[in-house]
Amino acid sequence: MKITEIDVRLVDANFRNLIITQIHTNKGITGASEVVTKRFDDATMHAVRNLTENIALVGKDPRQPALHFERMYRDNQWTIGTIAVTAISAIEMAMWDIKGKEIGRPIYELFGGPTFEDKIPVYCHVPGGSSPTEFADNITSARQRGYRVMKTTLPVYYGQVKRVSHDGSEYEASGAAYSGTKGKVDGSQNEHQWISSQIIEEIIEYFQYARQIHGKNIELWVDCHARLSSATAIKLVHGLKGLVDLIEEPVPPEDISGLQILKQASYVCGGPKIAAGERTATIYDRNMLQMVTKQAIDIFQPDLGNSGGFGQFHELAGVAAMNNVALAPHNPNGPLSVAQGLQAMAFIRNGHILETVGNQQETQLAEEILKNPQVIQSQDGYINLPTTPGLGVELNLAGILDRPFKRYYQTTR
């Protein structure tokens, strides 16, 4: 089997673009993948094209993803740069799709799975909204869709004014807003600067009210997008004790010492679990990987599309398992990425739960760009284990063509 063409295109997905790669072969089997880099859509797309030419992939056998990963990585001077690694991920995952289709088995079986019996646990995003009441209402909506575990961005920092439009205009946040939204805290605020205690108190009020309404029937996570200092994050950990189950990226992820201090502080007070890792780029990203090897986190969150693909994810999971750290793959991405995440969760031993956006807009997107969207449909906080070959889903090319690239000027800070 030989590669005849590698096609990569940008597909509009409401507030971001999906980078869809298809590898065509002379045997009529096509493999596909999805990656997302938001502000670097064009760069990643061209990086896929550059790799195709520079490594001379056309004419090569796509059934050797490990060999091709090594060549793409080692022949690439900029080894762990996010754009380069994301492009490598795109090609590597599409190759595994081909391999699974040729053999007639799901990708997870090629790695020794399944490690889950018949379904994969998933969680969804919940908008913080502009008030504690609105937040609690949004949780109600998620519960009605069957979710028990849900994540929001840091209230007050995000969620009050939305800026996710191609012309950069601002408008009031809708119920679907999650990230890419502005809050009370100025966008220039960073982790080094002083923050008012009143802001922390306001954040805590959101979760106090949510627990008052919903009790212990749900698990709440909060994503801080690495915006806090260790001192501020410790205040938040103490204030959210008993209210939040997990805090994601409380401090910049390269601050391994800060993560260690925070985890210890949380353990002492019986506070939330600490999670990070979405910005890890391959097993060779040694500084970032120290959050695992030094046990500075409870939950490791590499993104399949930004960390090297299935092979690298499997290796990263092994390092995490050795250090008694569970995995909850980062995945605020599109339908094909959900399918990739299901495959990955089903071949690792320490899989905890898979991230999904999980709202009606994403369901509609899946119905438009997949021929079999039911494969990634959640029910009661789970998605059934796929059983068909490769990724288990097929692209609807007509739906993809109906969603041409759009330029989004996003602010997440």
Backbone hydrogen bonds in HBPLUS format (Angstrom, degrees):
<---DONOR---> <-ACCEPTOR-->    atom                        ^
c    i                          cat <-CA-CA->   ^        H-A-AA   ^      H-
h    n   atom  resd res      DA  || num        DHA   H-A  angle D-A-AA Bond
n    s   type  num  typ     dist DA aas  dist angle  dist       angle   num
A0026-ASN N   A0002-LYS O   3.05 MM  24  5.74 147.0  2.16 153.2 162.8     1
A0003-ILE N   A0060-LYS O   2.78 MM  57  5.59 146.1  1.89 151.4 161.6     2
A0059-GLY N   A0003-ILE O   2.75 MM  56  4.99 146.1  1.86 130.5 142.1     3
A0004-THR N   A0024-HIS O   2.88 MM  20  5.64 167.1  1.89 136.1 140.6     4
A0024-HIS N   A0005-GLU O   2.85 MM  19  5.20 167.2  1.87 161.0 164.5     5
A0007-ASP N   A0022-GLN O   2.80 MM  15  5.12 159.7  1.84 160.9 161.2     6
A0022-GLN N   A0007-ASP O   2.73 MM  15  5.12 161.2  1.77 156.6 162.8     7
A0009-ARG N   A0020-ILE O   2.98 MM  11  5.50 155.2  2.05 148.2 156.0     8
A0020-ILE N   A0009-ARG O   2.94 MM  11  5.50 150.6  2.02 169.7 170.0     9
A0011-VAL N   A0018-LEU O   2.81 MM   7  5.00 157.4  1.86 148.0 155.2    10
A0018-LEU N   A0011-VAL O   2.74 MM   7  5.00 163.8  1.76 149.0 150.6    11
A0012-ASP N   A0403-ARG O   3.00 MM 391  5.12 155.3  2.06 128.0 132.2    12
A0013-ALA N   A0016-ARG O   2.78 MM   3  5.39 147.7  1.88 163.8 166.2    13
A0015-PHE N   A0013-ALA O   2.96 MM   2  5.91 141.0  2.12 104.3  93.8    14
A0019-ILE N   A0035-VAL O   2.90 MM  16  5.24 162.4  1.93 170.8 169.5    15
A0035-VAL N   A0019-ILE O   3.08 MM  16  5.24 150.5  2.17 134.7 143.8    16
A0021-THR N   A0033-SER O   3.07 MM  12  5.32 159.4  2.11 138.6 145.2    17
A0033-SER N   A0021-THR O   2.95 MM  12  5.32 136.4  2.14 148.6 155.6    18
A0023-ILE N   A0031-GLY O   2.79 MM   8  5.13 160.0  1.83 148.7 155.7    19
A0031-GLY N   A0023-ILE O   2.98 MM   8  5.13 155.1  2.04 143.4 147.6    20
A0028-GLY N   A0025-THR O   3.28 MM   3  5.59 163.1  2.31 110.4 112.0    21
A0040-PHE N   A0037-THR O   3.24 MM   3  5.40 157.2  2.30 109.1 115.9    22
A0044-THR N   A0040-PHE O   3.01 MM   4  6.18 161.7  2.04 155.6 159.8    23
A0045-MET N   A0041-ASP O   3.01 MM   4  6.26 164.8  2.03 156.0 160.5    24
A0046-HIS N   A0042-ASP O   2.96 MM   4  6.20 165.6  1.98 155.9 159.3    25
A0047-ALA N   A0043-ALA O   2.89 MM   4  6.05 139.3  2.06 138.2 150.4    26
A0048-VAL N   A0044-THR O   3.02 MM   4  6.36 150.7  2.10 151.9 157.6    27
A0049-ARG N   A0045-MET O   3.26 MM   4  6.63 158.1  2.31 143.7 149.2    28
A0050-ASN N   A0046-HIS O   2.77 MM   4  6.01 151.8  1.85 145.9 154.6    29
A0051-LEU N   A0047-ALA O   2.90 MM   4  6.11 162.6  1.93 150.7 154.2    30
A0052-THR N   A0048-VAL O   3.01 MM   4  6.21 159.4  2.05 147.4 153.4    31
A0053-GLU N   A0049-ARG O   3.15 MM   4  6.42 154.1  2.22 145.9 151.5    32
A0054-ASN N   A0050-ASN O   2.68 MM   4  5.80 173.1  1.69 163.0 164.5    33
A0055-ILE N   A0051-LEU O   2.92 MM   4  5.58 163.2  1.95 144.6 148.3    34
A0057-LEU N   A0052-THR O   3.00 MM   5  5.13 154.2  2.06 140.1 148.2    35
A0056-ALA N   A0053-GLU O   3.09 MM   3  4.88 145.2  2.21  95.4 106.0    36
A0060-LYS N   A0057-LEU O   2.92 MM   3  5.31 162.6  1.95 135.8 137.2    37
A0068-HIS N   A0064-GLN O   3.01 MM   4  6.28 167.1  2.03 160.9 165.0    38
A0069-PHE N   A0065-PRO O   2.81 MM   4  5.89 148.5  1.91 141.7 150.5    39
A0070-GLU N   A0066-ALA O   3.10 MM   4  6.33 165.9  2.13 146.9 149.9    40
A0071-ARG N   A0067-LEU O   3.07 MM   4  6.40 157.7  2.12 149.1 155.0    41
A0072-MET N   A0068-HIS O   2.86 MM   4  6.00 164.2  1.89 149.9 154.6    42
A0073-TYR N   A0069-PHE O   2.78 MM   4  5.92 160.0  1.82 157.7 163.6    43
A0074-ARG N   A0070-GLU O   2.81 MM   4  5.79 168.1  1.82 148.6 152.6    44
A0075-ASP N   A0071-ARG O   2.92 MM   4  5.59 152.3  1.99 138.5 145.9    45
A0076-ASN N   A0073-TYR O   3.26 MM   3  5.29 157.1  2.32 102.6 108.3    46
A0085-VAL N   A0081-GLY O   2.95 MM   4  6.11 172.8  1.96 165.6 167.9    47
A0086-THR N   A0082-THR O   2.86 MM   4  5.88 155.3  1.92 148.3 155.4    48
A0087-ALA N   A0083-ILE O   3.02 MM   4  6.22 156.3  2.08 148.8 154.8    49
A0088-ILE N   A0084-ALA O   3.00 MM   4  6.29 156.1  2.06 147.9 154.8    50
A0089-SER N   A0085-VAL O   2.83 MM   4  6.06 155.4  1.89 146.2 153.3    51
A0090-ALA N   A0086-THR O   2.98 MM   4  6.24 154.1  2.05 146.1 152.2    52
A0091-ILE N   A0087-ALA O   3.27 MM   4  6.57 161.1  2.30 149.7 152.7    53
A0092-GLU N   A0088-ILE O   2.88 MM   4  6.03 169.3  1.89 158.6 162.3    54
A0093-MET N   A0089-SER O   2.95 MM   4  5.99 171.5  1.96 156.0 157.6    55
A0094-ALA N   A0090-ALA O   3.36 MM   4  6.42 156.2  2.42 137.8 144.0    56
A0095-MET N   A0091-ILE O   3.09 MM   4  6.35 145.4  2.21 145.5 154.9    57
A0096-TRP N   A0092-GLU O   3.16 MM   4  6.56 150.0  2.26 146.3 153.8    58
A0097-ASP N   A0093-MET O   3.06 MM   4  6.37 146.7  2.17 143.2 152.4    59
A0098-ILE N   A0094-ALA O   3.13 MM   4  6.47 152.1  2.22 142.2 148.5    60
A0099-LYS N   A0095-MET O   2.95 MM   4  6.27 161.5  1.99 150.5 155.6    61
A0100-GLY N   A0096-TRP O   2.91 MM   4  6.08 162.7  1.94 150.6 154.3    62
A0101-LYS N   A0097-ASP O   3.01 MM   4  6.18 156.9  2.06 144.9 151.5    63
A0102-GLU N   A0098-ILE O   2.88 MM   4  6.13 158.1  1.93 156.2 161.8    64
A0103-ILE N   A0099-LYS O   3.12 MM   4  6.29 164.5  2.14 148.2 152.1    65
A0104-GLY N   A0100-GLY O   2.75 MM   4  5.72 134.9  1.95 139.1 152.9    66
A0105-ARG N   A0100-GLY O   2.98 MM   5  5.13 142.0  2.12 143.3 147.7    67
A0390-GLY N   A0105-ARG O   3.01 MM 285  6.22 155.2  2.07 131.4 123.8    68
A0109-GLU N   A0106-PRO O   3.17 MM   3  5.66 139.7  2.34 109.5 119.2    69
A0107-ILE N   A0390-GLY O   3.25 MM 283  5.13 149.9  2.35 130.2 125.2    70
A0110-LEU N   A0107-ILE O   2.89 MM   3  5.29 135.9  2.09 109.7 122.2    71
A0111-PHE N   A0108-TYR O   3.21 MM   3  5.31 148.8  2.31  99.3 108.3    72
A0113-GLY N   A0108-TYR O   2.76 MM   5  4.98 152.2  1.83 151.6 143.2    73
A0112-GLY N   A0109-GLU O   3.21 MM   3  5.01 164.8  2.23 100.7 103.6    74
A0115-THR N   A0346-ALA O   2.81 MM 231  5.08 133.9  2.02 119.4 132.9    75
A0385-LEU N   A0118-ASP O   2.94 MM 267  5.26 172.4  1.94 125.9 125.0    76
A0120-ILE N   A0383-ILE O   2.79 MM 263  5.28 166.5  1.81 150.5 152.2    77
A0383-ILE N   A0120-ILE O   2.93 MM 263  5.28 149.5  2.02 142.2 151.8    78
A0354-LEU N   A0121-PRO O   2.99 MM 233  6.32 167.1  2.01 143.9 146.8    79
A0122-VAL N   A0381-GLY O   3.01 MM 259  5.47 166.7  2.03 135.7 136.3    80
A0123-TYR N   A0354-LEU O   2.99 MM 231  6.40 149.2  2.09 156.6 159.7    81
A0356-THR N   A0123-TYR O   3.02 MM 233  5.94 132.0  2.26 142.9 155.7    82
A0124-CYS N   A0149-VAL O   3.34 MM  25  6.86 152.9  2.42 142.9 145.1    83
A0151-LYS N   A0124-CYS O   2.89 MM  27  6.33 153.1  1.96 155.9 164.8    84
A0125-HIS N   A0357-VAL O   3.05 MM 232  5.09 173.9  2.06 128.3 130.0    85
A0126-VAL N   A0151-LYS O   2.75 MM  25  5.71 150.9  1.83 152.8 151.0    86
A0135-PHE N   A0131-SER O   3.02 MM   4  6.30 157.5  2.07 153.7 160.4    87
A0136-ALA N   A0132-PRO O   2.97 MM   4  6.22 161.9  2.00 149.9 153.8    88
A0137-ASP N   A0133-THR O   2.99 MM   4  6.26 151.9  2.08 146.2 154.1    89
A0138-ASN N   A0134-GLU O   2.94 MM   4  6.21 152.0  2.02 147.1 154.5    90
A0139-ILE N   A0135-PHE O   3.01 MM   4  6.35 146.4  2.12 147.6 157.0    91
A0140-THR N   A0136-ALA O   3.05 MM   4  6.34 151.2  2.13 142.1 149.7    92
A0141-SER N   A0137-ASP O   3.07 MM   4  6.45 152.1  2.15 146.0 152.7    93
A0142-ALA N   A0138-ASN O   3.10 MM   4  6.43 155.2  2.17 143.2 149.2    94
A0143-ARG N   A0139-ILE O   2.89 MM   4  6.18 157.9  1.94 154.6 160.9    95
A0144-GLN N   A0140-THR O   2.96 MM   4  6.22 149.3  2.05 146.5 155.0    96
A0145-ARG N   A0141-SER O   3.17 MM   4  6.51 128.7  2.45 136.2 149.3    97
A0145-ARG N   A0142-ALA O   3.03 MM   3  5.06 134.1  2.25  95.0 108.2    98
A0147-TYR N   A0142-ALA O   3.18 MM   5  5.74 159.5  2.23 149.0 142.7    99
A0146-GLY N   A0143-ARG O   2.92 MM   3  5.03 157.3  1.97 105.7 111.5   100
A0219-GLU N   A0148-ARG O   2.83 MM  71  6.21 159.3  1.87 155.1 158.5   101
A0150-MET N   A0219-GLU O   3.00 MM  69  6.39 160.5  2.04 168.1 172.2   102
A0221-TRP N   A0150-MET O   2.91 MM  71  6.17 149.5  2.01 153.0 158.6   103
A0152-THR N   A0221-TRP O   3.06 MM  69  6.41 155.9  2.12 142.9 145.6   104
A0223-ASP N   A0152-THR O   2.80 MM  71  6.13 161.4  1.83 155.2 161.7   105
A0154-LEU N   A0223-ASP O   3.05 MM  69  5.83 125.4  2.36 162.9 150.1   106
A0158-TYR N   A0154-LEU O   3.09 MM   4  6.01 138.4  2.27 158.2 169.0   107
A0184-LYS N   A0156-VAL O   2.62 MM  28  5.45 128.7  1.87 149.7 167.0   108
A0160-GLN N   A0182-LYS O   2.80 MM  22  5.80 141.9  1.94 141.8 154.1   109
A0161-VAL N   A0182-LYS O   2.88 MM  21  4.98 163.0  1.91 143.1 145.8   110
A0182-LYS N   A0161-VAL O   2.58 MM  21  4.98 169.2  1.59 165.6 163.5   111
A0162-LYS N   A0171-TYR O   2.88 MM   9  5.50 145.3  2.00 160.3 166.6   112
A0171-TYR N   A0162-LYS O   3.07 MM   9  5.50 165.1  2.09 156.8 161.5   113
A0168-GLY N   A0165-SER O   3.07 MM   3  5.26 164.5  2.09 110.6 115.2   114
A0177-ALA N   A0174-SER O   3.10 MM   3  5.54 166.7  2.12 116.1 120.4   115
A0189-GLN N   A0186-ASP O   3.02 MM   3  5.57 164.0  2.04 118.3 123.5   116
A0193-GLN N   A0190-ASN O   3.16 MM   3  5.80 162.8  2.19 120.7 125.5   117
A0199-ILE N   A0196-SER O   3.11 MM   3  5.51 136.4  2.31 105.3 115.2   118
A0201-GLU N   A0197-SER O   2.98 MM   4  6.28 156.0  2.04 148.7 155.8   119
A0202-GLU N   A0198-GLN O   2.88 MM   4  6.15 151.2  1.96 145.7 153.3   120
A0203-ILE N   A0199-ILE O   3.01 MM   4  6.33 157.6  2.06 150.7 156.4   121
A0204-ILE N   A0200-ILE O   3.03 MM   4  6.29 163.8  2.06 150.5 154.5   122
A0205-GLU N   A0201-GLU O   3.05 MM   4  6.30 146.3  2.17 143.1 151.9   123
A0206-TYR N   A0203-ILE O   3.10 MM   3  5.51 132.2  2.34 106.7 118.1   124
A0208-GLN N   A0204-ILE O   2.91 MM   4  6.18 150.9  2.00 152.5 162.1   125
A0209-TYR N   A0205-GLU O   3.01 MM   4  6.10 164.6  2.03 147.6 150.8   126
A0210-ALA N   A0206-TYR O   3.04 MM   4  6.24 154.0  2.11 139.3 147.3   127
A0211-ARG N   A0207-PHE O   2.97 MM   4  6.09 159.3  2.02 143.8 148.3   128
A0212-GLN N   A0208-GLN O   2.98 MM   4  6.17 146.9  2.09 140.8 150.7   129
A0213-ILE N   A0209-TYR O   3.00 MM   4  6.29 149.0  2.10 149.4 156.3   130
A0214-HIS N   A0210-ALA O   2.81 MM   4  5.90 166.7  1.83 153.2 157.8   131
A0215-GLY N   A0211-ARG O   2.69 MM   4  4.60 141.3  1.83 125.6 131.6   132
A0217-ASN N   A0214-HIS O   3.42 MM   3  6.26 162.1  2.45 139.8 142.5   133
A0245-ASP N   A0220-LEU O   2.80 MM  25  5.52 156.2  1.85 154.2 162.4   134
A0222-VAL N   A0246-LEU O   3.02 MM  24  6.49 151.6  2.10 152.3 160.9   135
A0248-GLU N   A0222-VAL O   2.82 MM  26  6.05 172.0  1.83 154.8 157.3   136
A0224-CYS N   A0248-GLU O   2.90 MM  24  5.96 174.2  1.90 156.4 156.7   137
A0227-ARG N   A0224-CYS O   3.14 MM   3  5.93 148.2  2.25 124.5 130.2   138
A0226-ALA N   A0249-GLU O   2.66 MM  23  4.79 143.7  1.79 149.2 151.6   139
A0228-LEU N   A0250-PRO O   3.21 MM  22  5.83 140.6  2.37 145.7 156.5   140
A0233-ALA N   A0229-SER O   2.85 MM   4  5.99 163.4  1.88 153.7 159.3   141
A0234-ILE N   A0230-SER O   2.89 MM   4  6.04 150.4  1.97 147.7 154.7   142
A0235-LYS N   A0231-ALA O   3.28 MM   4  6.57 152.9  2.35 140.5 146.9   143
A0236-LEU N   A0232-THR O   3.05 MM   4  6.41 152.8  2.13 146.3 154.2   144
A0237-VAL N   A0233-ALA O   2.80 MM   4  6.10 155.5  1.86 150.4 157.4   145
A0238-HIS N   A0234-ILE O   3.03 MM   4  6.27 165.1  2.05 151.9 154.4   146
A0239-GLY N   A0235-LYS O   2.92 MM   4  6.10 157.6  1.97 145.1 152.3   147
A0240-LEU N   A0236-LEU O   2.83 MM   4  5.91 140.2  1.99 149.7 159.0   148
A0241-LYS N   A0238-HIS O   3.43 MM   3  5.39 164.2  2.45 101.2 105.4   149
A0243-LEU N   A0240-LEU O   2.84 MM   3  5.04 160.6  1.88 128.2 132.2   150
A0244-VAL N   A0240-LEU O   3.05 MM   4  5.57 158.1  2.10 160.0 155.7   151
A0273-LYS N   A0245-ASP O   2.99 MM  28  6.20 169.7  2.00 135.7 132.3   152
A0247-ILE N   A0273-LYS O   2.86 MM  26  6.24 161.2  1.90 162.6 164.2   153
A0275-ALA N   A0247-ILE O   3.01 MM  28  6.19 155.4  2.07 153.4 151.7   154
A0249-GLU N   A0275-ALA O   2.87 MM  26  6.14 158.1  1.92 150.0 155.4   155
A0255-ASP N   A0252-PRO O   2.87 MM   3  5.54 162.4  1.91 123.9 129.8   156
A0259-LEU N   A0255-ASP O   3.09 MM   4  6.45 152.7  2.17 150.7 158.1   157
A0260-GLN N   A0256-ILE O   2.97 MM   4  6.27 156.2  2.02 149.9 156.5   158
A0261-ILE N   A0257-SER O   2.96 MM   4  6.22 164.6  1.98 154.5 157.7   159
A0262-LEU N   A0258-GLY O   3.00 MM   4  6.14 158.7  2.05 144.7 150.8   160
A0263-LYS N   A0259-LEU O   2.88 MM   4  6.07 159.7  1.92 150.3 155.6   161
A0264-GLN N   A0260-GLN O   3.04 MM   4  6.24 163.2  2.06 151.8 156.1   162
A0265-ALA N   A0261-ILE O   2.94 MM   4  6.17 156.7  1.99 146.8 153.7   163
A0266-SER N   A0262-LEU O   2.91 MM   4  6.11 154.1  1.98 148.7 155.6   164
A0267-TYR N   A0263-LYS O   2.93 MM   4  6.16 155.5  1.99 148.7 155.2   165
A0268-VAL N   A0264-GLN O   3.00 MM   4  6.21 159.5  2.04 149.6 154.7   166
A0269-CYS N   A0265-ALA O   3.24 MM   4  6.48 155.4  2.30 143.5 148.8   167
A0270-GLY N   A0266-SER O   2.90 MM   4  5.78 113.8  2.34 138.8 155.0   168
A0271-GLY N   A0266-SER O   2.67 MM   5  4.50 162.3  1.70 143.2 144.0   169
A0270-GLY N   A0267-TYR O   3.28 MM   3  5.06 148.9  2.39  94.0 103.0   170
A0298-ASP N   A0274-ILE O   2.78 MM  24  5.39 163.9  1.80 149.8 155.4   171
A0299-ILE N   A0274-ILE O   3.20 MM  25  6.48 158.1  2.25 147.1 150.4   172
A0276-ALA N   A0299-ILE O   3.26 MM  23  6.76 149.6  2.36 161.2 167.7   173
A0301-GLN N   A0276-ALA O   2.92 MM  25  5.59 145.8  2.03 130.9 135.3   174
A0280-THR N   A0277-GLY O   3.14 MM   3  5.49 162.9  2.17 120.0 120.0   175
A0285-ASP N   A0282-THR O   3.20 MM   3  5.66 167.7  2.21 114.4 116.8   176
A0286-ARG N   A0284-TYR O   2.82 MM   2  5.33 131.4  2.06 108.1  92.8   177
A0289-LEU N   A0285-ASP O   2.98 MM   4  6.11 157.3  2.03 154.9 162.2   178
A0290-GLN N   A0287-ASN O   3.08 MM   3  5.36 149.3  2.18 103.7 113.1   179
A0291-MET N   A0288-MET O   3.13 MM   3  6.02 164.7  2.16 121.5 125.1   180
A0292-VAL N   A0289-LEU O   2.90 MM   3  5.45 149.1  2.00 112.2 121.2   181
A0293-THR N   A0289-LEU O   3.05 MM   4  6.45 164.4  2.08 150.5 153.6   182
A0294-LYS N   A0290-GLN O   2.81 MM   4  5.43 150.1  1.90 138.6 144.1   183
A0296-ALA N   A0291-MET O   2.86 MM   5  4.83 142.7  2.00 131.2 142.7   184
A0295-GLN N   A0292-VAL O   2.93 MM   3  4.84 157.5  1.98 105.4 111.3   185
A0300-PHE N   A0326-ALA O   2.82 MM  26  6.11 172.0  1.82 162.7 163.7   186
A0328-ALA N   A0300-PHE O   2.97 MM  28  6.22 158.3  2.02 154.6 159.7   187
A0330-HIS N   A0302-PRO O   3.15 MM  28  5.72 150.3  2.25 116.9 124.7   188
A0306-ASN N   A0303-ASP O   2.98 MM   3  5.35 154.6  2.05 113.5 121.5   189
A0307-SER N   A0303-ASP O   3.01 MM   4  5.88 116.0  2.44 158.0 174.6   190
A0309-GLY N   A0304-LEU O   3.20 MM   5  5.10 133.6  2.43 153.3 160.2   191
A0313-PHE N   A0309-GLY O   2.98 MM   4  6.10 155.1  2.05 149.9 157.9   192
A0314-HIS N   A0310-PHE O   2.96 MM   4  6.16 156.0  2.02 151.0 156.4   193
A0315-GLU N   A0311-GLY O   3.17 MM   4  6.48 152.4  2.25 142.3 149.4   194
A0316-LEU N   A0312-GLN O   2.82 MM   4  6.06 161.4  1.85 155.0 160.3   195
A0317-ALA N   A0313-PHE O   2.88 MM   4  6.04 155.0  1.94 147.0 153.8   196
A0318-GLY N   A0314-HIS O   3.13 MM   4  6.37 143.0  2.28 136.7 146.0   197
A0319-VAL N   A0315-GLU O   3.15 MM   4  6.55 154.6  2.22 150.1 155.4   198
A0320-ALA N   A0316-LEU O   3.01 MM   4  6.30 160.4  2.05 149.6 155.3   199
A0321-ALA N   A0317-ALA O   2.84 MM   4  6.04 156.2  1.90 147.1 153.7   200
A0322-MET N   A0318-GLY O   3.03 MM   4  6.24 156.4  2.09 145.9 151.7   201
A0323-ASN N   A0320-ALA O   3.00 MM   3  5.14 135.7  2.20  99.2 111.9   202
A0325-VAL N   A0320-ALA O   2.89 MM   5  4.93 166.6  1.91 140.0 141.4   203
A0324-ASN N   A0321-ALA O   3.05 MM   3  4.95 165.0  2.08 110.2 110.3   204
A0327-LEU N   A0350-ASN O   2.84 MM  23  6.01 159.4  1.89 160.3 160.6   205
A0352-HIS N   A0327-LEU O   2.65 MM  25  5.43 158.2  1.69 167.3 161.3   206
A0338-VAL N   A0334-GLY O   3.12 MM   4  6.51 140.7  2.28 145.8 157.4   207
A0338-VAL N   A0335-PRO O   3.13 MM   3  5.11 123.6  2.46  93.3 107.4   208
A0339-ALA N   A0335-PRO O   3.16 MM   4  6.55 156.5  2.22 147.9 153.2   209
A0340-GLN N   A0336-LEU O   2.96 MM   4  6.30 151.2  2.04 144.0 152.2   210
A0341-GLY N   A0337-SER O   2.89 MM   4  6.10 155.5  1.95 144.7 151.3   211
A0342-LEU N   A0338-VAL O   2.95 MM   4  6.27 150.1  2.04 151.1 158.7   212
A0343-GLN N   A0339-ALA O   3.21 MM   4  6.50 159.6  2.26 146.7 151.0   213
A0344-ALA N   A0340-GLN O   3.03 MM   4  6.33 162.4  2.06 151.7 156.5   214
A0345-MET N   A0341-GLY O   2.89 MM   4  6.03 166.5  1.90 152.9 156.4   215
A0346-ALA N   A0342-LEU O   3.15 MM   4  6.23 144.1  2.28 140.2 149.1   216
A0347-PHE N   A0344-ALA O   3.11 MM   3  5.50 166.6  2.13 111.7 115.8   217
A0362-GLU N   A0359-ASN O   3.17 MM   3  5.50 124.2  2.50 102.7 115.4   218
A0363-THR N   A0359-ASN O   3.17 MM   4  6.54 149.4  2.27 146.5 155.5   219
A0364-GLN N   A0360-GLN O   2.99 MM   4  6.28 158.1  2.04 151.5 156.5   220
A0365-LEU N   A0361-GLN O   2.96 MM   4  6.21 152.9  2.04 141.4 149.3   221
A0366-ALA N   A0362-GLU O   2.96 MM   4  6.18 159.6  2.00 146.8 151.3   222
A0367-GLU N   A0363-THR O   3.06 MM   4  6.34 152.0  2.15 143.9 151.6   223
A0368-GLU N   A0364-GLN O   3.06 MM   4  6.34 133.8  2.28 142.0 154.2   224
A0368-GLU N   A0365-LEU O   3.09 MM   3  5.15 132.3  2.32  96.8 109.9   225
A0369-ILE N   A0365-LEU O   3.03 MM   4  6.30 155.9  2.08 156.7 162.3   226
A0370-LEU N   A0366-ALA O   2.99 MM   4  5.51 139.3  2.16 146.4 150.1   227
A0396-ASN N   A0369-ILE O   2.80 MM  27  4.84 164.6  1.82 122.2 121.6   228
A0371-LYS N   A0394-GLU O   2.84 MM  23  5.56 167.0  1.86 155.8 158.9   229
A0375-VAL N   A0372-ASN O   3.18 MM   3  6.13 170.2  2.19 126.8 129.4   230
A0376-ILE N   A0373-PRO O   3.15 MM   3  5.91 149.9  2.25 119.7 125.2   231
A0377-GLN N   A0374-GLN O   3.27 MM   3  4.99 168.1  2.28 102.2 104.6   232
A0379-GLN N   A0382-TYR O   2.73 MM   3  5.38 156.8  1.79 155.9 164.0   233
A0382-TYR N   A0379-GLN O   3.16 MM   3  5.38 143.3  2.30 105.4 115.5   234
A0392-GLY N   A0389-PRO O   3.15 MM   3  5.46 134.1  2.37 137.4 132.1   235
A0399-GLY N   A0396-ASN O   3.04 MM   3  5.41 119.8  2.42 106.1 120.1   236
A0400-ILE N   A0396-ASN O   3.11 MM   4  6.47 149.8  2.21 149.5 158.8   237
A0401-LEU N   A0397-LEU O   2.97 MM   4  6.20 160.1  2.01 150.9 155.5   238
A0402-ASP N   A0398-ALA O   3.16 MM   4  6.37 133.9  2.38 137.4 149.0   239
A0403-ARG N   A0400-ILE O   2.98 MM   3  5.34 160.2  2.02 112.2 117.2   240
